[in-house]
């Protein structure tokens, strides 16, 4: 069952260009992972320091494998140096993949 990961990051003002480059590098590496379906980054229209990355994975298992990947962690560590506070992560399933009572 496919899942969608959404990560919201509030970045330090003035580092938007650096964040964009790092998020592109992260996505480029993710595209080479088995089970990666798609990914994109969007920026809040009212605040250019709020970034949302959205990625779709074939299953929780393939996402968890990528989450633990040392290459990913190196890039995440560089990203986290430019972020204010802790990123907010949410994992979503298509409604047809969940029982009527929820997950």
Backbone bond lengths (Angstrom), bond angles and torsions (degrees), N, CA, C in turn:
res aa  C-N    CA-C-N  psi(-1)  N-CA   C-N-CA  omega(-1)  CA-C   N-CA-C  phi
1 X - - - 1.441 - - 1.524 108.54 -
2 X 1.325 116.33 129.00 1.464 122.32 -178.93 1.527 110.63 -70.07
3 X 1.321 114.46 152.78 1.460 120.12 176.23 1.513 109.37 -137.77
4 X 1.331 114.79 153.17 1.461 121.64 178.64 1.523 108.25 -115.96
5 X 1.307 115.83 130.39 1.461 122.42 177.86 1.527 108.05 -108.15
6 X 1.329 115.87 128.95 1.469 121.46 176.29 1.525 107.77 -121.63
7 X 1.334 115.49 126.86 1.465 120.84 -179.34 1.521 108.16 -125.69
8 X 1.339 115.57 121.07 1.467 121.27 177.72 1.522 108.48 -102.53
9 X 1.340 114.31 129.74 1.458 120.40 179.02 1.524 109.38 -126.63
10 X 1.331 115.72 135.47 1.460 122.46 173.76 1.523 105.85 -102.78
11 X 1.323 116.06 111.88 1.461 119.63 -173.65 1.527 110.91 -96.56
12 X 1.306 114.93 158.91 1.454 122.42 177.53 1.535 107.84 -65.25
13 X 1.321 118.14 130.62 1.468 119.54 178.44 1.535 111.06 -55.31
14 X 1.318 114.78 137.37 1.461 120.78 178.41 1.517 114.67 97.02
15 X 1.344 117.55 -10.14 1.474 119.38 -178.53 1.538 112.01 -109.25
16 X 1.317 116.94 16.56 1.458 120.15 -176.66 1.525 112.06 -57.60
17 X 1.328 117.94 -39.96 1.466 120.60 178.83 1.519 111.87 -62.48
18 X 1.331 116.53 -41.25 1.470 120.85 178.59 1.525 110.55 -65.05
19 X 1.333 116.46 -43.16 1.467 120.39 179.64 1.526 109.92 -62.46
20 X 1.323 116.88 -44.45 1.469 119.93 179.56 1.522 110.88 -57.13
21 X 1.328 117.12 -45.23 1.467 120.55 -179.96 1.530 111.26 -63.26
22 X 1.332 116.64 -43.84 1.464 119.72 -179.24 1.524 111.75 -67.41
23 X 1.331 117.28 -40.11 1.466 119.61 179.09 1.530 110.99 -66.68
24 X 1.331 117.41 -34.62 1.472 120.09 175.46 1.524 110.47 -66.49
25 X 1.332 116.77 -40.60 1.463 121.01 177.78 1.532 110.02 -62.87
26 X 1.322 116.37 -43.61 1.459 120.84 178.50 1.525 110.76 -60.50
27 X 1.339 116.65 -46.69 1.457 120.66 -179.72 1.531 111.24 -64.87
28 X 1.329 117.47 -40.52 1.470 120.38 178.33 1.524 110.58 -59.12
29 X 1.319 117.18 -42.22 1.470 120.52 177.61 1.525 110.97 -68.37
30 X 1.319 117.24 -38.63 1.468 120.68 179.45 1.520 111.42 -62.77
31 X 1.335 117.22 -35.73 1.475 119.63 -177.73 1.520 112.15 -62.72
32 X 1.309 117.32 -20.65 1.465 120.94 178.95 1.534 112.90 -88.65
33 X 1.327 116.87 -0.08 1.466 120.83 -178.52 1.521 110.73 -88.46
34 X 1.324 116.77 136.22 1.469 118.86 175.54 1.526 109.84 -58.47
35 X 1.320 116.76 133.62 1.452 120.65 177.43 1.514 115.20 92.51
36 X 1.345 117.89 -5.92 1.463 119.94 175.03 1.527 107.73 -73.68
37 X 1.336 116.78 130.65 1.462 121.27 -178.63 1.522 110.84 -103.69
38 X 1.336 116.81 -52.08 1.463 120.16 -179.46 1.520 110.16 -163.66
39 X 1.331 115.41 165.75 1.450 119.76 177.66 1.508 110.81 -162.15
40 X 1.312 114.87 153.25 1.460 121.13 176.77 1.518 109.36 -159.36
41 X 1.325 114.99 163.81 1.455 121.64 176.37 1.518 107.72 -126.07
42 X 1.328 115.83 136.61 1.461 121.63 175.98 1.526 108.47 -125.81
43 X 1.334 114.50 156.40 1.466 121.13 -178.84 1.524 108.30 -121.41
44 X 1.317 115.90 137.48 1.469 121.52 179.79 1.524 109.77 -58.52
45 X 1.306 116.29 130.35 1.467 121.38 -177.56 1.529 112.40 -67.04
46 X 1.322 117.21 -25.20 1.467 120.81 -178.37 1.522 113.26 -98.15
47 X 1.331 117.06 -15.42 1.461 120.61 -179.78 1.526 109.02 -145.12
48 X 1.319 116.21 106.70 1.464 120.59 -175.87 1.523 113.34 -72.27
49 X 1.328 117.20 4.82 1.464 119.99 176.59 1.528 112.11 -102.20
50 X 1.332 117.46 4.14 1.465 120.67 178.47 1.528 108.10 -109.87
51 X 1.321 114.91 116.96 1.455 122.55 -178.64 1.519 109.56 -114.37
52 X 1.321 116.26 139.78 1.461 122.06 175.51 1.530 107.51 -123.15
53 X 1.328 115.94 123.58 1.463 119.10 172.22 1.523 107.64 -102.87
54 X 1.310 114.58 138.83 1.463 121.85 -177.82 1.521 106.71 -128.21
55 X 1.319 116.10 120.33 1.458 119.14 177.72 1.525 109.28 -131.52
56 X 1.314 114.55 147.73 1.461 121.40 179.22 1.520 107.19 -116.84
57 X 1.328 114.42 132.78 1.462 122.46 -177.75 1.525 109.30 -124.85
58 X 1.310 117.03 149.68 1.459 121.84 -177.35 1.525 112.34 -64.21
59 X 1.334 117.06 -29.07 1.467 120.78 -179.82 1.523 109.78 -161.96
60 X 1.312 115.60 165.82 1.469 120.66 175.60 1.523 110.18 -61.00
61 X 1.318 116.33 -38.36 1.467 120.45 -177.78 1.515 113.15 -60.69
62 X 1.334 117.16 -43.14 1.466 118.63 -179.80 1.520 110.60 -71.13
63 X 1.337 117.21 -34.47 1.465 119.09 174.78 1.518 110.24 -63.69
64 X 1.318 118.04 -45.86 1.458 121.40 -178.18 1.523 111.56 -62.41
65 X 1.336 117.34 -35.33 1.463 120.51 176.66 1.530 110.32 -64.70
66 X 1.332 117.31 -43.70 1.461 121.12 178.25 1.524 110.33 -67.48
67 X 1.323 117.72 -37.86 1.465 121.63 179.90 1.527 111.16 -58.71
68 X 1.321 117.38 -34.16 1.469 122.35 -178.18 1.529 113.27 -89.45
69 X 1.309 117.47 -6.14 1.462 122.59 -175.96 1.540 110.36 -63.77
70 X 1.338 118.19 127.43 1.467 121.10 -178.68 1.535 113.37 -59.96
71 X 1.335 117.92 -35.08 1.468 120.61 177.59 1.524 110.46 -61.92
72 X 1.340 116.01 -43.32 1.457 120.58 177.73 1.524 110.15 -61.75
73 X 1.318 116.24 -44.75 1.462 119.93 -176.43 1.520 112.02 -62.47
74 X 1.334 118.02 -35.59 1.470 120.79 177.50 1.529 110.60 -61.06
75 X 1.326 116.33 -44.20 1.467 120.18 -179.72 1.525 110.35 -69.25
76 X 1.337 116.82 -42.36 1.468 120.77 178.58 1.527 110.79 -59.49
77 X 1.318 117.37 -40.33 1.471 120.48 178.73 1.530 110.31 -60.65
78 X 1.324 117.71 -40.76 1.471 121.42 178.53 1.531 110.19 -68.16
79 X 1.329 116.99 -39.96 1.461 120.74 177.56 1.521 110.24 -62.27
80 X 1.327 116.72 -46.14 1.467 121.04 -175.98 1.525 113.06 -62.19
81 X 1.333 118.19 -22.80 1.463 121.33 176.02 1.525 111.24 -67.02
82 X 1.345 116.98 -20.11 1.463 122.06 -175.01 1.525 112.77 -107.66
83 X 1.332 116.34 7.00 1.462 121.78 -174.39 1.519 110.17 -107.94
84 X 1.327 115.23 140.75 1.461 121.41 173.97 1.526 107.68 -92.45
85 X 1.307 117.58 124.43 1.456 120.96 179.65 1.521 111.30 73.90
86 X 1.302 113.84 -171.19 1.470 120.47 -177.73 1.534 109.00 -94.75
87 X 1.344 117.11 134.22 1.466 119.53 175.91 1.529 111.09 -59.32
88 X 1.324 116.12 148.05 1.459 122.00 176.11 1.518 108.40 -98.53
89 X 1.331 116.49 120.83 1.470 121.58 179.37 1.514 109.59 -110.99
90 X 1.330 115.88 137.10 1.463 121.66 173.66 1.518 107.51 -135.28
91 X 1.313 115.90 136.45 1.464 121.90 176.72 1.510 107.68 -110.17
92 X 1.315 115.79 131.37 1.458 122.82 -175.73 1.525 110.11 -121.45
93 X 1.321 115.68 143.08 1.460 122.92 172.35 1.517 108.14 -115.43
94 X 1.323 116.45 148.92 1.463 119.15 173.20 1.519 108.58 -60.95
95 X 1.314 117.25 143.11 1.462 119.99 -175.15 1.522 112.71 -60.24
96 X 1.329 117.71 -29.50 1.468 117.97 178.82 1.521 112.77 -73.50
97 X 1.343 117.24 -10.99 1.460 121.35 178.82 1.521 113.08 -93.91
98 X 1.335 117.22 0.44 1.458 119.70 -179.35 1.531 110.01 -115.42
99 X 1.323 116.77 147.64 1.456 118.74 175.41 1.523 110.10 -65.54
100 X 1.313 117.40 160.06 1.471 121.39 -178.08 1.520 112.45 -54.97
101 X 1.312 118.14 -31.27 1.462 121.33 -178.79 1.499 113.86 -83.81
102 X 1.312 118.83 2.88 1.464 121.57 -178.62 1.522 110.01 104.59
103 X 1.315 114.92 -171.24 1.464 120.76 -176.28 1.499 110.28 -79.28
